[in-house]
Every structure is written in structure tokens, then in C-alpha cells.
Amino acid sequence: MDTQDPEATLQRLIDQVDREALRVTQHAQEEMTEEDIALEDALEAIRSGTILENYPEHRRGSCCLVSGYTRQGRPLHVVCTTAQLLLIVITVYEPKPPKWETPTRRGSKP
């Protein structure tokens, strides 16, 4: 897979979502429960999202950070794999200060 083309990568992720070729890690499920995020909301964030950061050399395999919105306009971040047959959702959260100034801009470090 070409990790240099974020649009092609995102389209592959969307295709996996649409085919329901995915798995949610226990960590992602716990985060979603804690922040009251439904799986469909996380999947909608991928469908409407953009890749903010790409981690092709991650120790657990190539993955990326997708920033998107639910149908209700809630911003979400989804970290997921980019080079697996199944889309593995690693974590899901709502980007908030101080770590995030906006849904797409990291906060300043103290």
C-alpha cells in the first residue's frame, strides 16, 4: 500500500468501513464507552474524515489518525490500521484541550 497518498489510504479505509471489514480493539471499545461514542459515530467520522497523521513505521504496524465528524457534528479522532485486510480500530476519542486546540490542531506543550 502507498502510504504517501493519504487520499488513496482514506478511500481504502472507507471501503473497509462500508464492507464492514473491521475489528474494534478492547482499548477502543473502552474509550468509546467512557466517552459515550457509538461505533456508528466512529465509522461516520472515518467516512467524513481526513488523515491528520500517518504512522507507517509504528511498532504495531502501519496506522493513521483520522479526524472526522459524526452526523450530529461531533468531532472525533479515530486511530486505525492502514495496511491490514481488516480495518482495526485502535482507539477513538473526542479531541479536546489541552492536547488539541481544535479538532485538527494539536495544543501547545507547557
Phi, psi and omega in degrees: 000142180272103181280357180277349182248091184299328180293318178293321178297312180299319179297322177296318179298316179298318178299319178295319177299312183296329178273357184058034177268074185211163176219144180249126179290162177298320179300314179298318180298319179296316179297318180296319178296315182298323183258011179055054180245122177280152178303317180299326176295317179297319180292324177294324177297323176293313181302324184263002194270180172227153178276117179277316184220143179242135181237072185292338183253021181300144184299336179260008179115161183302130179209175181210166176253117179256133175248124181208188184229148173283172176299334180273001177088010178282127178286138176223151170247137177232123173261125184213163180289157179237354186228029180247158174295324175259142172284118178256117178276114186273316175202158179220135178201163174268123181290124184223156173297152006273348183295326181233124175288317176224173179300343182239003181231124179295148177285165179280145179276140181295000000 
